[in-house]
Amino acid sequence: MILLALFVFVSIIVTDGQVVEECRLDKFPPDEDTKLSTVVVNLDDPPELRWKNAIGPVKEDVVTLISTVTSYFNKYELKIFDVAFDFLLDTLPDPYRSEIKGIAEVLDIPVGEVTLYNVFYELFSVCTSIVAEDPDGKLYHARNLDFGLFLGWDDKNDTWILSERLRKVVFNVDYQKDGQSVYQSASFLGYVGLLTVVKPPAFTLTINERFNKEGGFIGIWRWIMGDRSAKWTGFLMRDIAETADSFSAAKEMLMTQKLLAPAYYMLGGNSTGEGVLITRSLDKVEDVRELNKTAGIWYLLETNYDPWTEPPFFDDRRTPGNICMKQWGQQNTGMKSLFNVLSTKPNLNKLTVYTSLLTVRDGISTWRQECPDPCTPW
Protein backbone atom coordinates (compact mmCIF):
# COMPACT_ATOMS: atom_id res chain seq x y z
CA MET A 1 0.00 0.00 0.00
CA ILE A 2 2.83 2.40 0.87
CA LEU A 3 4.56 1.59 -2.42
CA LEU A 4 1.32 2.23 -4.31
CA ALA A 5 0.89 5.61 -2.61
CA LEU A 6 4.49 6.52 -3.40
CA PHE A 7 3.99 5.59 -7.06
CA VAL A 8 0.87 7.75 -7.32
CA PHE A 9 2.73 10.68 -5.70
CA VAL A 10 5.68 10.43 -8.06
CA SER A 11 3.44 10.09 -11.12
CA ILE A 12 1.86 13.42 -10.21
CA ILE A 13 5.22 15.13 -9.80
CA VAL A 14 7.00 13.75 -12.87
CA THR A 15 4.98 13.21 -16.06
CA ASP A 16 6.70 12.26 -19.33
CA GLY A 17 9.98 13.64 -18.01
CA GLN A 18 8.41 16.97 -16.93
CA VAL A 19 8.07 18.13 -13.35
CA VAL A 20 4.36 18.93 -12.96
CA GLU A 21 2.77 20.19 -9.76
CA GLU A 22 -0.73 20.97 -8.59
CA CYS A 23 -1.89 24.47 -9.49
CA ARG A 24 -0.25 26.94 -7.12
CA LEU A 25 -2.51 29.15 -5.03
CA ASP A 26 0.10 30.80 -2.83
CA LYS A 27 2.63 32.57 -5.09
CA PHE A 28 1.03 36.01 -5.20
CA PRO A 29 2.06 38.49 -4.05
CA PRO A 30 5.67 37.48 -4.72
CA ASP A 31 8.60 38.54 -2.57
CA GLU A 32 9.18 42.26 -2.86
CA ASP A 33 12.94 41.79 -3.40
CA THR A 34 12.23 39.95 -6.68
CA LYS A 35 10.34 42.89 -8.19
CA LEU A 36 12.16 44.66 -11.00
CA SER A 37 13.35 48.23 -10.73
CA THR A 38 12.42 50.70 -13.46
CA VAL A 39 14.86 52.65 -15.63
CA VAL A 40 13.94 55.50 -17.95
CA VAL A 41 14.86 55.78 -21.62
CA ASN A 42 14.33 59.31 -22.90
CA LEU A 43 13.23 59.15 -26.54
CA ASP A 44 13.97 62.87 -26.88
CA ASP A 45 17.69 62.11 -26.50
CA PRO A 46 19.82 61.28 -29.55
CA PRO A 47 19.63 57.50 -30.17
CA GLU A 48 23.35 57.05 -29.39
CA LEU A 49 22.83 58.43 -25.86
CA ARG A 50 19.44 56.98 -24.88
CA TRP A 51 20.72 53.93 -23.01
CA LYS A 52 23.76 55.48 -21.32
CA ASN A 53 22.17 56.25 -17.95
CA ALA A 54 20.19 53.01 -17.83
CA ILE A 55 23.11 50.71 -18.62
CA GLY A 56 25.84 52.54 -16.71
CA PRO A 57 25.08 51.15 -13.21
CA VAL A 58 24.99 47.52 -14.47
CA LYS A 59 27.64 47.84 -17.16
CA GLU A 60 29.75 44.97 -15.86
CA ASP A 61 26.76 42.63 -15.69
CA VAL A 62 25.79 43.45 -19.28
CA VAL A 63 29.37 42.92 -20.46
CA THR A 64 29.45 39.57 -18.63
CA LEU A 65 26.17 38.57 -20.26
CA ILE A 66 27.38 39.45 -23.77
CA SER A 67 30.66 37.64 -23.05
CA THR A 68 28.58 34.58 -22.16
CA VAL A 69 26.87 34.78 -25.55
CA THR A 70 30.13 35.20 -27.46
CA SER A 71 31.85 32.43 -25.46
CA TYR A 72 30.01 29.84 -27.52
CA PHE A 73 32.25 30.74 -30.47
CA ASN A 74 36.01 30.34 -30.86
CA LYS A 75 38.30 33.29 -31.55
CA TYR A 76 38.36 32.65 -35.30
CA GLU A 77 34.58 32.56 -35.51
CA LEU A 78 34.40 35.74 -33.45
CA LYS A 79 36.71 37.54 -35.87
CA ILE A 80 34.43 36.53 -38.71
CA PHE A 81 31.36 37.53 -36.71
CA ASP A 82 32.84 40.93 -35.87
CA VAL A 83 33.13 41.67 -39.57
CA ALA A 84 29.79 40.06 -40.47
CA PHE A 85 27.82 41.74 -37.68
CA ASP A 86 29.47 45.10 -38.35
CA PHE A 87 28.07 44.75 -41.86
CA LEU A 88 24.71 43.58 -40.51
CA LEU A 89 24.52 46.57 -38.18
CA ASP A 90 24.89 48.98 -41.07
CA THR A 91 21.81 47.43 -42.70
CA LEU A 92 19.58 47.83 -39.63
CA PRO A 93 17.04 50.66 -39.55
CA ASP A 94 17.39 53.63 -37.26
CA PRO A 95 16.99 54.35 -34.42
CA TYR A 96 18.03 50.77 -33.61
CA ARG A 97 21.34 50.95 -35.49
CA SER A 98 22.36 54.13 -33.68
CA GLU A 99 21.19 52.84 -30.30
CA ILE A 100 23.30 49.68 -30.70
CA LYS A 101 26.34 51.80 -31.59
CA GLY A 102 25.78 53.93 -28.50
CA ILE A 103 25.43 50.86 -26.28
CA ALA A 104 28.71 49.45 -27.63
CA GLU A 105 30.42 52.72 -26.69
CA VAL A 106 29.03 52.64 -23.15
CA LEU A 107 30.09 48.99 -22.72
CA ASP A 108 33.44 49.56 -24.46
CA ILE A 109 33.16 46.34 -26.48
CA PRO A 110 33.07 45.70 -30.26
CA VAL A 111 29.82 46.84 -31.82
CA GLY A 112 29.58 43.52 -33.66
CA GLU A 113 29.19 41.73 -30.32
CA VAL A 114 26.30 43.98 -29.30
CA THR A 115 24.68 43.34 -32.69
CA LEU A 116 25.07 39.58 -32.20
CA TYR A 117 23.50 39.92 -28.74
CA ASN A 118 20.48 41.67 -30.27
CA VAL A 119 20.10 39.06 -33.02
CA PHE A 120 20.06 36.27 -30.41
CA TYR A 121 16.57 37.25 -29.30
CA GLU A 122 15.23 36.52 -32.79
CA LEU A 123 16.23 32.87 -32.37
CA PHE A 124 16.29 31.49 -28.83
CA SER A 125 13.37 32.57 -26.62
CA VAL A 126 10.83 30.12 -25.10
CA CYS A 127 7.77 31.59 -23.40
CA THR A 128 4.19 31.40 -22.15
CA SER A 129 1.71 34.25 -22.75
CA ILE A 130 -1.87 34.64 -21.52
CA VAL A 131 -4.63 37.19 -22.15
CA ALA A 132 -7.75 36.82 -20.01
CA GLU A 133 -10.98 38.72 -19.44
CA ASP A 134 -12.80 38.85 -16.11
CA PRO A 135 -16.62 38.81 -15.78
CA ASP A 136 -16.68 42.64 -15.82
CA GLY A 137 -14.82 42.83 -19.14
CA LYS A 138 -11.46 43.89 -17.66
CA LEU A 139 -8.46 42.48 -19.54
CA TYR A 140 -5.30 41.07 -17.99
CA HIS A 141 -2.12 40.04 -19.79
CA ALA A 142 0.67 37.91 -18.35
CA ARG A 143 3.84 36.29 -19.61
CA ASN A 144 6.79 34.16 -18.59
CA LEU A 145 9.99 34.88 -20.47
CA ASP A 146 12.11 31.73 -20.71
CA PHE A 147 15.54 32.12 -22.28
CA GLY A 148 18.87 30.30 -22.47
CA LEU A 149 17.92 26.85 -23.80
CA PHE A 150 20.98 24.70 -24.62
CA LEU A 151 23.30 27.66 -24.01
CA GLY A 152 25.39 26.14 -21.23
CA TRP A 153 24.43 24.37 -18.00
CA ASP A 154 25.73 25.43 -14.58
CA ASP A 155 26.34 22.17 -12.67
CA LYS A 156 27.00 23.97 -9.39
CA ASN A 157 23.72 25.89 -9.30
CA ASP A 158 21.75 23.42 -11.41
CA THR A 159 20.50 26.00 -13.89
CA TRP A 160 21.16 27.47 -17.32
CA ILE A 161 24.16 29.82 -17.34
CA LEU A 162 22.61 32.38 -19.67
CA SER A 163 19.37 32.47 -17.67
CA GLU A 164 21.41 33.28 -14.55
CA ARG A 165 23.15 36.16 -16.32
CA LEU A 166 19.90 37.52 -17.75
CA ARG A 167 18.29 37.83 -14.33
CA LYS A 168 20.93 40.41 -13.41
CA VAL A 169 20.20 42.73 -16.35
CA VAL A 170 16.41 42.60 -16.69
CA PHE A 171 14.58 45.80 -15.78
CA ASN A 172 11.28 47.46 -16.44
CA VAL A 173 11.93 50.23 -18.94
CA ASP A 174 9.79 53.37 -19.12
CA TYR A 175 10.13 54.98 -22.56
CA GLN A 176 9.36 58.69 -22.25
CA LYS A 177 8.83 61.73 -24.47
CA ASP A 178 8.51 65.26 -23.12
CA GLY A 179 8.81 63.81 -19.64
CA GLN A 180 5.74 61.63 -20.10
CA SER A 181 5.57 57.84 -20.29
CA VAL A 182 4.74 56.57 -23.80
CA TYR A 183 5.10 52.82 -23.30
CA GLN A 184 6.67 50.41 -20.82
CA SER A 185 8.48 47.12 -21.22
CA ALA A 186 10.36 44.40 -19.43
CA SER A 187 13.73 44.33 -21.17
CA PHE A 188 17.23 42.96 -20.99
CA LEU A 189 19.51 45.99 -20.99
CA GLY A 190 21.54 46.11 -24.19
CA TYR A 191 18.67 44.75 -26.28
CA VAL A 192 16.89 47.52 -28.20
CA GLY A 193 13.85 45.60 -29.42
CA LEU A 194 10.82 44.66 -27.35
CA LEU A 195 9.51 41.28 -26.18
CA THR A 196 6.96 42.45 -23.59
CA VAL A 197 5.25 45.86 -23.76
CA VAL A 198 2.24 47.86 -22.62
CA LYS A 199 1.11 51.12 -24.16
CA PRO A 200 -1.50 52.62 -21.82
CA PRO A 201 -4.37 53.03 -22.36
CA ALA A 202 -4.38 51.25 -25.73
CA PHE A 203 -2.89 47.75 -25.70
CA THR A 204 -0.58 45.11 -24.24
CA LEU A 205 1.64 42.92 -26.41
CA THR A 206 3.99 39.96 -26.02
CA ILE A 207 5.83 37.74 -28.47
CA ASN A 208 6.59 34.01 -28.23
CA GLU A 209 9.04 32.14 -30.42
CA ARG A 210 7.41 29.77 -32.91
CA PHE A 211 9.30 26.53 -33.41
CA ASN A 212 9.01 26.10 -37.16
CA LYS A 213 11.13 24.73 -40.00
CA GLU A 214 10.94 28.19 -41.58
CA GLY A 215 12.88 29.65 -38.69
CA GLY A 216 14.61 32.95 -38.05
CA PHE A 217 17.82 31.82 -39.75
CA ILE A 218 16.01 31.90 -43.11
CA GLY A 219 14.70 35.40 -42.54
CA ILE A 220 18.09 36.68 -41.43
CA TRP A 221 19.73 35.09 -44.49
CA ARG A 222 17.22 36.85 -46.75
CA TRP A 223 18.08 40.11 -45.01
CA ILE A 224 21.83 39.59 -45.46
CA MET A 225 21.29 38.78 -49.14
CA GLY A 226 19.58 42.12 -49.66
CA ASP A 227 15.86 41.50 -49.09
CA ARG A 228 14.99 44.14 -46.50
CA SER A 229 11.20 43.96 -46.88
CA ALA A 230 10.68 42.12 -43.57
CA LYS A 231 10.83 43.41 -40.00
CA TRP A 232 12.94 42.13 -37.13
CA THR A 233 10.34 40.79 -34.70
CA GLY A 234 11.53 42.77 -31.68
CA PHE A 235 11.90 45.95 -33.74
CA LEU A 236 8.35 45.53 -35.05
CA MET A 237 7.11 45.35 -31.47
CA ARG A 238 8.79 48.64 -30.73
CA ASP A 239 7.57 50.23 -33.98
CA ILE A 240 4.05 49.30 -32.93
CA ALA A 241 4.56 50.75 -29.45
CA GLU A 242 5.86 53.96 -31.05
CA THR A 243 3.18 54.43 -33.70
CA ALA A 244 0.00 52.44 -33.01
CA ASP A 245 -2.56 54.21 -30.83
CA SER A 246 -5.18 51.48 -30.57
CA PHE A 247 -5.71 47.72 -30.32
CA SER A 248 -6.99 47.60 -33.91
CA ALA A 249 -4.01 49.55 -35.28
CA ALA A 250 -1.56 47.24 -33.48
CA LYS A 251 -3.42 44.17 -34.73
CA GLU A 252 -3.28 45.41 -38.32
CA MET A 253 0.49 45.91 -38.16
CA LEU A 254 1.02 42.45 -36.66
CA MET A 255 -1.03 40.80 -39.39
CA THR A 256 0.31 42.59 -42.46
CA GLN A 257 4.04 43.12 -41.92
CA LYS A 258 6.55 40.56 -43.23
CA LEU A 259 8.76 39.09 -40.49
CA LEU A 260 12.32 37.80 -40.21
CA ALA A 261 11.25 35.01 -37.84
CA PRO A 262 8.00 33.10 -37.31
CA ALA A 263 6.25 34.08 -34.10
CA TYR A 264 3.16 34.08 -31.93
CA TYR A 265 1.89 37.52 -30.99
CA MET A 266 -0.47 37.88 -28.03
CA LEU A 267 -2.29 41.22 -28.08
CA GLY A 268 -4.68 42.63 -25.49
CA GLY A 269 -6.75 45.81 -25.62
CA ASN A 270 -8.91 47.96 -23.35
CA SER A 271 -12.44 46.75 -24.17
CA THR A 272 -14.31 43.50 -23.80
CA GLY A 273 -13.31 40.93 -26.43
CA GLU A 274 -10.07 42.71 -27.33
CA GLY A 275 -7.70 39.80 -27.05
CA VAL A 276 -6.09 37.95 -29.94
CA LEU A 277 -3.43 35.32 -30.59
CA ILE A 278 -1.85 35.70 -34.02
CA THR A 279 0.27 32.87 -35.43
CA ARG A 280 2.71 34.20 -38.00
CA SER A 281 5.04 32.74 -40.61
CA LEU A 282 7.60 34.93 -42.32
CA ASP A 283 5.20 36.09 -45.00
CA LYS A 284 1.64 35.54 -43.81
CA VAL A 285 -0.83 34.96 -40.99
CA GLU A 286 -1.32 31.24 -40.29
CA ASP A 287 -4.03 31.45 -37.64
CA VAL A 288 -6.02 33.96 -35.57
CA ARG A 289 -7.79 33.15 -32.28
CA GLU A 290 -9.77 35.75 -30.36
CA LEU A 291 -11.54 36.19 -27.06
CA ASN A 292 -15.26 35.61 -27.45
CA LYS A 293 -17.54 35.89 -24.43
CA THR A 294 -20.50 34.51 -26.34
CA ALA A 295 -18.55 31.37 -27.23
CA GLY A 296 -17.17 31.06 -23.71
CA ILE A 297 -13.61 31.90 -24.74
CA TRP A 298 -12.52 34.08 -21.82
CA TYR A 299 -8.77 33.48 -22.10
CA LEU A 300 -6.07 32.64 -24.63
CA LEU A 301 -2.87 30.80 -23.68
CA GLU A 302 0.15 30.20 -25.92
CA THR A 303 3.52 28.55 -25.36
CA ASN A 304 5.69 27.75 -28.40
CA TYR A 305 3.64 25.35 -30.48
CA ASP A 306 0.85 25.82 -33.01
CA PRO A 307 -2.45 25.86 -31.09
CA TRP A 308 -4.14 23.50 -33.56
CA THR A 309 -1.52 20.79 -32.88
CA GLU A 310 -0.59 18.82 -29.78
CA PRO A 311 2.55 20.01 -27.98
CA PRO A 312 5.36 17.45 -27.66
CA PHE A 313 5.25 15.27 -24.56
CA PHE A 314 8.65 16.54 -23.41
CA ASP A 315 7.56 20.21 -23.45
CA ASP A 316 3.85 20.36 -22.70
CA ARG A 317 3.36 23.57 -20.77
CA ARG A 318 0.05 24.22 -22.50
CA THR A 319 -1.96 21.44 -20.83
CA PRO A 320 -0.92 22.28 -17.22
CA GLY A 321 -1.51 25.96 -18.00
CA ASN A 322 -5.03 25.30 -19.27
CA ILE A 323 -5.80 23.09 -16.29
CA CYS A 324 -4.80 25.86 -13.89
CA MET A 325 -6.67 28.59 -15.80
CA LYS A 326 -9.85 26.52 -15.69
CA GLN A 327 -9.32 25.67 -12.03
CA TRP A 328 -9.12 29.36 -11.14
CA GLY A 329 -12.07 30.15 -13.41
CA GLN A 330 -13.12 33.39 -15.05
CA GLN A 331 -14.68 34.66 -11.82
CA ASN A 332 -11.21 34.76 -10.23
CA THR A 333 -9.37 36.27 -13.19
CA GLY A 334 -6.82 38.86 -12.11
CA MET A 335 -3.21 39.44 -11.20
CA LYS A 336 -3.25 36.80 -8.45
CA SER A 337 -4.59 33.97 -10.59
CA LEU A 338 -2.38 34.67 -13.61
CA PHE A 339 0.79 34.96 -11.54
CA ASN A 340 -0.02 31.68 -9.82
CA VAL A 341 -0.68 29.92 -13.14
CA LEU A 342 2.70 31.06 -14.47
CA SER A 343 4.41 30.13 -11.20
CA THR A 344 3.21 26.53 -11.43
CA LYS A 345 5.66 23.97 -12.82
CA PRO A 346 6.31 23.29 -15.69
CA ASN A 347 5.31 26.80 -16.84
CA LEU A 348 7.81 27.83 -14.20
CA ASN A 349 11.01 26.04 -15.18
CA LYS A 350 14.79 26.43 -15.16
CA LEU A 351 14.67 28.78 -18.15
CA THR A 352 12.16 31.20 -16.61
CA VAL A 353 13.82 34.57 -16.12
CA TYR A 354 10.82 36.75 -15.30
CA THR A 355 7.05 36.95 -15.04
CA SER A 356 5.28 40.14 -16.17
CA LEU A 357 1.71 41.23 -15.43
CA LEU A 358 0.31 43.93 -17.72
CA THR A 359 -2.88 45.96 -17.96
CA VAL A 360 -3.65 49.08 -19.95
CA ARG A 361 -4.83 50.71 -16.70
CA ASP A 362 -1.87 49.98 -14.43
CA GLY A 363 1.05 49.41 -16.80
CA ILE A 364 3.59 46.66 -16.16
CA SER A 365 4.86 44.88 -13.06
CA THR A 366 7.62 42.29 -13.37
CA TRP A 367 9.34 39.88 -11.01
CA ARG A 368 12.48 37.81 -11.42
CA GLN A 369 11.72 34.10 -11.24
CA GLU A 370 13.73 31.07 -10.23
CA CYS A 371 12.54 27.48 -10.16
CA PRO A 372 13.49 25.45 -7.07
CA ASP A 373 14.29 21.76 -7.49
CA PRO A 374 12.80 19.48 -8.53
CA CYS A 375 12.26 21.50 -11.68
CA THR A 376 12.08 20.81 -15.42
CA PRO A 377 15.03 22.20 -17.43
CA TRP A 378 12.52 23.79 -19.87
N, C-alpha and C positions, 0 to 999 in steps of 0.2 A: 504493500500500500504506500509506504514512504517513497519507494522507487518510482511508483506511478505518479505520485504528486510531484516529485522532483522533475520527471519527464515533462509533465504538463507545464510546470513553471518555466523550464528552459525553452520549450517550444514557443511560449509567448514572448520570451526575451529575444531569441534568435530565430529568425524566419528566413529561409533561403539565403543564409549568409549575412543578412542584415540584422542589426540590433533594433528591435521594435519594442516600444513600451506603451503602456496604457496612456490615453490622452491626458496630458498634464493639466492640472487645474490651479497650480500654485506658483507659477513662474512670473506672474505680474502682480504688482510692479517689480521690475528687476532691481538689482542692487544699484544704488545711485552712482557708485564708483565705476560702473561699466558704461554709463551714459556718455555719448560723444560730446566733446566741446565743439563750439562753432567758430569758424574763421570767416572773415569777410574778404571777398574778391570784388574790388571796385572796377566795374566795367567802364567807368569814365577814364581810368588810367590807360596809358599806352599798353598794348598787349604784352610787350616785353617786360613790363614792370608789374603786371597784375598779381602775380603769384609770389612776389618777393617777400612780403610781410607774412604771408600765410606759411610759406615753406621754411623761412629762416629758423624758427625755433626748433624744428624737427629735421633740420638739414641732414644730420648724420644718419638718422633713421631712414630717410628717403634714399640717401646714397647707398646704405647697406642693402636696402630692398632692391635697388636697381642692380647692385653688384651680385645679388642672389640670382636675378634673372640672367645676367650675362655670364654667370659662372657655369651655365650649362653648355657653353661653347668654349672651344680651345682658342688659344691666342691667334691662330691663323684664321679661324672662322671669324673672330671678332674684328680682325683687320679688314676682312672682306665686308663684314656687316657695317663697319664704320663708314666705308665708302658707299655701300648700297643704301644705307639708311640716311646718309647725308643727301644722296640723290632723292630718296623717297620724300624726305622732309621738304625739299624744294618744290615738290609737286602738290603738297597739301594746301588746302585753302586757308586763307586768313580768316579769323584771327588765330587759328590753331597753330599754324606754322610759326608765327611770331611768339606766341605764348611758349611753345616748346623751346625755342631758342633762348628766351628769357629764363626759363627754368634751368636749362643747361648752364647758363652763366651763374645763376645763384648757387647751383650744386657744384660748379667747377668740375664738370665731367664732360666727355665728348657728347656733342649734340646727337650723334647717331645712336648712342645708348639710351637717351631719353626718348628718341623716336621709337626705338625697338620696344621700350617699356610701354609706350602708348599703343603700339600695334598689338601687344600681347592680349589686351582686353577684347580684341576682336575674335580671339581664338580659344580662350581657355576658361571661361566662366561657367559655373554650374549653379543653378538657382531655383528658388520657389517663389512664385508671386501669387497673391490673392487680392481680388476685389470683391467686396461684399456689401450688401445693402440691408440695413435694419428695417424693422416694421414701419418706422416713420419716414423711410425714404432717404435716410442719411447714408452716405457712402464712406467706406473705410478701405484703405489700401495698405497692404503689408508685403514685405519681401525679406527673404533670407538671401544674402549674397555669399555664395560658396565659391572659393577660388584657390587654386594651387594644386589641382589634381595631377599626379604623376610628376610633380616638379620637386622631388626630393623629400625623403622621410627622415624625421628627427627621431632616432631610436631612444634617445635619453628622455625626451618629453612625450614621446608617442603621439606625434602630430606631424602635419605637413610643414616643412620649413618655410615655404613661401606664405602660407596662411599665418604663421607666427609673425613674420615680418610685416604683413599687411595690417595686422591689428594695431601696430604702432603708428601707422601713418593715415588711418582712416579718420575723417572728421566730417561733421556737417559743414557745408559751405553755403554761405548766404551771398548770392550774387546781387550787387546793388548798383543802381544808377541814381544820381542826384541825391544820394544819401538814403534812398528808399529801396527796400527789398523787392527784387523782381521775380526771382525764383530761388529755390533752395534744393540742395542735393546732399546725399551721402557720397563722399568721394575719397579716393586714395590720392593724397597729395602728389603732384607730379603728372597725374593723368588729367588731360584737359577736356575729354569728352564727359558724357554723363551716362550713368547706369541706373540711377534712382533719382527722381526729381518730382517736385511739386511746384506748381505755379498758381498760388492763390489769386483769386478765388475760382480759377478756371478748371484745372485738371491736375491729376497725378499720373505718373508714367514710370514704368519699369521695363527693363529688357531682360530676357532670358536667352541663353545660347540655345540654338537648335542643332542637335546632332543630326547631320545630314551629309550625304555623299557629296553634295554640292556645297562644300564648306567654305570658310573664309579664305582659305589659301587660293581658291580659284578666283574669287573676287579681287584679292590683292594682286594676283598675277595679271589680271586684266588691267588693273590700274597701272602697274609697272609698265605694261606693254603699250600704254597710251590711251586706254579707254577710261576717261574720267567722268563718265556719265552717272556713275553710282555714288552713293554717299557712304562714308564710314559710319557704322551703326551708332557709335557713341557721339559722333559729331552731329548726326541727324537729331539725336535726342536733344542736344543743346540748341541746334537751330530751331527746333520746335519750341523749346522753352523761351527762346529769344523772340520769336515772331508770332506764334499762334496765341490767340487771345480767347480761345474757347475749346471745349471738348470736341466739337465738330470739326474745327479747323485743324486740331492736332490729329484727329482720326484721318482726315483727308491726306495729310502729309505722310502719315505712316503707311497708307494703303497705295499711294501712287509713286513714291520715290523709289528708284532702283537702289539696291543695297550691295555692299561688298561682302556681307556675310548673312546667311539665313538666320532668322531670329523669331522669337515670340515677343510681341509687345503687349503688355497689359496696361490698359488706359482706363482711368476713372474720371468722372466729371463731378458736377455739383447739383445734379437733379436726378430724381428717381429714374432708374433704367439706364443711366449713363455709365455703363461698364462694358468693356469689350476686350476680348482676347483675339489678337490678329496674328495668324501664322504666316510668315513671309519666307519666300525663296529669294534668290538674288533679284529676280526680275518681275515677280508677280505675287499676288495674295493667294495663298493656298486654302485658307479657311478663316471664317469669322464667326465667333461665338459671343453672344451678348446677354446681359442680364435681361430677365423678362419675368416680372412679377406675376403676370397672368399665367405663364407656363410653370411657375414655381421655381424659376431659376434665380435664386437670390444671391448666389456667389459664383465666381469663376476661380479655378485653381490651376496653375500650370507649373510644371517642373521643366524638363528638358526633352520631352518626347511628344510627338504629334498626338493631340487629344483624341483622335479617332482610332488610335492603335493602342495596344497594351504595352505598358512600360516593361523593360526587361526585369526578370526576377531579381537580378543582382543590384538593381537601382530603382526600386519601386517606392518612391516617396509620395507618389500621387494617391495610392490607395489609403495609406495611413492618414494622409492629409484630409482626404474626403471623409474618412470615418470620424475624425476629430471635429471637422466642421459640422457634420450632421449631428454629432453628439451635443455640441454646444447649442446648435439650432439658431434659426434666424432671430428669435426673440432675445438671444443673448449676444448678438453681434455687436462688437465694439473693440476697443483697444485691448482689453483684457483677453477676450477669447482668441483674437488673431495672434497675439503674442504667445499665448499658450500653445496654439496649434503649431506655430513655427518653432517652438522650444521643445517639441516632442520628437524623440528619435523615431525614424531616421531623418526627418526634415531638419532636425539639429544633428549635425555630424561633424567629423573632424575637419572638414573643409569650411564650415560656416564661420565667416569672419564677423558679420554683423546682421542684426535684424532691424529693419526700419518700419515705422508706422507713419502713415501719411494721410492727411485729410486736407481738403481745400480750405477748411475753416481754420485749422490749427497749425498747418505747415508740417514739418517733419521732426520726428524724434527717433534717435538711433542709439542702439546699444551694442557694444562689442559682445560677441558670443564665443564661448568655448564649450566643448562637449566632453564631459567627464566619462571615464571608462566605466563599464564597457560601452563602446561607441563605434558605429560604422565608419570606415575611412571616408566614405562618400555617401 
